[in-house]
Amino acid sequence: MLLYAQIAQVVIAVSVVAVWILQFDIVAAEFVEYRLPVMVRSLVGATKTALSTLLVAGLWYPSLVLIPALAMAGLMVCAQIAHFRAHHRLRKFLPSLALLLLSLFVAGVYAGILPR
């Protein structure tokens, strides 16, 4: 399971980079739709980027993984709530739901809840 968790860590990190850096215009438009201030968007982006960096660093330093995985899961729960409040279709919920499940899986492995 540890190998799958490590793959999930990389998938989470690459996804965050792909969305928050390469598709930033889409993210900016969504935060306007959610009526959230630019400061919140910037804080969320910086936090996700930092957590992704820690998840990748956790490949070499496993003690770094649990807290960032749980924090990322928390941010993904917030994303689910934002999509719900914006009355988005299911298709919009799926990426953050996938990252939520991956983050919980990673946290479960590193917390010892799931076998290594």
Secondary structure, 3 states (H helix, E strand, C coil): CHHHHHHHHHHHHHHHHHHHHHCHHHHHHHHHHCCCCHHHHHHHHHHHHHHHHHHHHCCCCHHHCHHHHHHHHHHHHHHHHHHHHCCCCHHHHHHHHHHHHHHHHHHHHHHCCCCC
